Amino acid sequence: MDSFEELDVWKDGCRLAAELYTLLKDCRDRGLWDQITRAAVSIPSNIAEGSERGGTKEFIQFLRIAKGSCAELRTQIYIAARIGVLDSEQCKALTERSKKLSAMLQNLITALHKRL
C-alpha cells in the first residue's frame, strides 16, 4: 500500500460519513447530529492518521480506534431510529454498513499483526 487513499475501508468510511451528512442535513437535534457526524468522520480520519504515522503498531492502534468509532456510530444510529430521526430501513442499511466497516478494519488489523 502506497497511501491510505488506496484502502477500500477508508473509501467506504468516507462514503458513509458523507451519506450521513446528507441524511441528517435537516436534523434539528444538534447534539445527536454532532455525535453521529463526529463518529462517522472519525472512522476514515483515524485510518488516514494511523497510516501516516510510519509504524505498523501505531497504525494498528489507530485502526482499533476507528473500529471503536464504528461501534459508537452504530449505537447512535440505533438511537436516531428510536427517536424517529432515521427510519427503520435507513437504520438497517447504515447499521450493516457500519458492521461491514468494522469487519474490514478487523481484517486489516489481523493482516498487519502478521507482519509484526
C-alpha positions as a Markdown table, in Angstrom:
| # | Residue | x | y | z |
|---|---|---|---|---|
| 1 | Met | 0.0 | 0.0 | 0.0 |
| 2 | Asp | 1.4 | 3.4 | -1.0 |
| 3 | Ser | -1.3 | 5.5 | 0.5 |
| 4 | Phe | -4.4 | 5.2 | 2.7 |
| 5 | Glu | -6.4 | 6.5 | -0.2 |
| 6 | Glu | -6.0 | 3.1 | -1.8 |
| 7 | Leu | -7.7 | 1.3 | 1.1 |
| 8 | Asp | -11.3 | 0.2 | 0.5 |
| 9 | Val | -12.1 | 0.5 | 4.2 |
| 10 | Trp | -11.0 | 4.2 | 4.1 |
| 11 | Lys | -13.0 | 4.8 | 0.9 |
| 12 | Asp | -16.1 | 3.1 | 2.4 |
| 13 | Gly | -15.7 | 5.1 | 5.6 |
| 14 | Cys | -15.6 | 8.4 | 3.7 |
| 15 | Arg | -18.7 | 7.4 | 1.7 |
| 16 | Leu | -20.6 | 6.5 | 4.9 |
| 17 | Ala | -19.7 | 9.8 | 6.6 |
| 18 | Ala | -20.7 | 11.8 | 3.6 |
| 19 | Glu | -24.0 | 9.9 | 3.3 |
| 20 | Leu | -24.8 | 10.6 | 7.0 |
| 21 | Tyr | -24.2 | 14.3 | 6.5 |
| 22 | Thr | -26.7 | 14.2 | 3.6 |
| 23 | Leu | -29.3 | 12.1 | 5.5 |
| 24 | Leu | -29.1 | 14.2 | 8.6 |
| 25 | Lys | -28.9 | 17.7 | 7.0 |
| 26 | Asp | -32.4 | 18.5 | 8.3 |
| 27 | Cys | -31.9 | 17.0 | 11.8 |
| 28 | Arg | -32.9 | 19.5 | 14.4 |
| 29 | Asp | -31.3 | 17.6 | 17.3 |
| 30 | Arg | -27.8 | 19.3 | 17.0 |
| 31 | Gly | -26.4 | 17.1 | 19.8 |
| 32 | Leu | -27.3 | 13.9 | 18.1 |
| 33 | Trp | -26.2 | 15.3 | 14.7 |
| 34 | Asp | -22.9 | 16.3 | 16.2 |
| 35 | Gln | -22.3 | 12.9 | 17.8 |
| 36 | Ile | -23.2 | 10.9 | 14.7 |
| 37 | Thr | -21.1 | 13.0 | 12.3 |
| 38 | Arg | -18.1 | 13.1 | 14.6 |
| 39 | Ala | -18.2 | 9.3 | 15.0 |
| 40 | Ala | -18.6 | 8.8 | 11.2 |
| 41 | Val | -15.8 | 11.2 | 10.3 |
| 42 | Ser | -13.6 | 9.6 | 13.0 |
| 43 | Ile | -13.5 | 6.3 | 11.2 |
| 44 | Pro | -11.7 | 7.3 | 7.9 |
| 45 | Ser | -9.8 | 10.0 | 9.8 |
| 46 | Asn | -8.2 | 7.5 | 12.1 |
| 47 | Ile | -7.4 | 5.2 | 9.3 |
| 48 | Ala | -5.6 | 8.0 | 7.5 |
| 49 | Glu | -3.8 | 9.3 | 10.5 |
| 50 | Gly | -2.6 | 5.9 | 11.6 |
| 51 | Ser | -1.3 | 5.0 | 8.1 |
| 52 | Glu | 0.8 | 8.2 | 8.1 |
| 53 | Arg | 2.4 | 7.6 | 11.5 |
| 54 | Gly | 5.0 | 5.4 | 9.9 |
| 55 | Gly | 4.8 | 2.3 | 12.1 |
| 56 | Thr | 2.7 | -0.8 | 12.0 |
| 57 | Lys | 2.0 | -0.9 | 15.7 |
| 58 | Glu | 0.8 | 2.7 | 15.6 |
| 59 | Phe | -1.3 | 2.0 | 12.5 |
| 60 | Ile | -3.0 | -0.9 | 14.3 |
| 61 | Gln | -3.7 | 1.3 | 17.3 |
| 62 | Phe | -5.5 | 3.9 | 15.1 |
| 63 | Leu | -7.4 | 1.1 | 13.3 |
| 64 | Arg | -8.6 | -0.1 | 16.7 |
| 65 | Ile | -9.8 | 3.5 | 17.5 |
| 66 | Ala | -11.6 | 3.6 | 14.1 |
| 67 | Lys | -13.2 | 0.2 | 15.0 |
| 68 | Gly | -14.4 | 1.7 | 18.3 |
| 69 | Ser | -15.9 | 4.6 | 16.3 |
| 70 | Cys | -17.9 | 2.1 | 14.2 |
| 71 | Ala | -19.4 | 0.7 | 17.4 |
| 72 | Glu | -20.2 | 4.3 | 18.7 |
| 73 | Leu | -21.7 | 5.1 | 15.3 |
| 74 | Arg | -24.0 | 2.0 | 15.4 |
| 75 | Thr | -25.2 | 3.0 | 18.8 |
| 76 | Gln | -26.1 | 6.5 | 17.7 |
| 77 | Ile | -27.8 | 5.1 | 14.6 |
| 78 | Tyr | -30.0 | 2.9 | 16.8 |
| 79 | Ile | -30.9 | 5.9 | 19.0 |
| 80 | Ala | -31.6 | 8.0 | 15.9 |
| 81 | Ala | -34.0 | 5.4 | 14.7 |
| 82 | Arg | -35.7 | 5.0 | 18.1 |
| 83 | Ile | -36.4 | 8.8 | 18.2 |
| 84 | Gly | -37.6 | 9.0 | 14.6 |
| 85 | Val | -34.6 | 10.8 | 13.1 |
| 86 | Leu | -33.9 | 7.8 | 10.9 |
| 87 | Asp | -36.5 | 5.3 | 9.6 |
| 88 | Ser | -36.1 | 1.6 | 10.1 |
| 89 | Glu | -34.8 | 0.9 | 6.5 |
| 90 | Gln | -32.1 | 3.6 | 6.9 |
| 91 | Cys | -31.2 | 2.2 | 10.3 |
| 92 | Lys | -30.8 | -1.3 | 8.9 |
| 93 | Ala | -28.7 | -0.2 | 5.9 |
| 94 | Leu | -26.5 | 2.1 | 8.0 |
| 95 | Thr | -26.0 | -0.5 | 10.7 |
| 96 | Glu | -25.0 | -3.1 | 8.1 |
| 97 | Arg | -22.5 | -0.8 | 6.5 |
| 98 | Ser | -21.0 | 0.1 | 9.9 |
| 99 | Lys | -20.7 | -3.7 | 10.7 |
| 100 | Lys | -19.0 | -4.2 | 7.3 |
| 101 | Leu | -16.5 | -1.4 | 8.1 |
| 102 | Ser | -15.8 | -2.9 | 11.5 |
| 103 | Ala | -15.1 | -6.3 | 9.9 |
| 104 | Met | -12.9 | -4.8 | 7.2 |
| 105 | Leu | -10.9 | -3.0 | 10.0 |
| 106 | Gln | -10.6 | -6.2 | 11.9 |
| 107 | Asn | -9.3 | -8.0 | 8.8 |
| 108 | Leu | -6.7 | -5.2 | 8.2 |
| 109 | Ile | -5.6 | -5.4 | 11.9 |
| 110 | Thr | -5.2 | -9.1 | 11.6 |
| 111 | Ala | -3.2 | -8.8 | 8.4 |
| 112 | Leu | -0.9 | -6.2 | 10.0 |
| 113 | His | -0.4 | -8.3 | 13.1 |
| 114 | Lys | 1.0 | -11.0 | 10.9 |
| 115 | Arg | 3.7 | -8.5 | 9.7 |
| 116 | Leu | 5.0 | -7.9 | 13.2 |
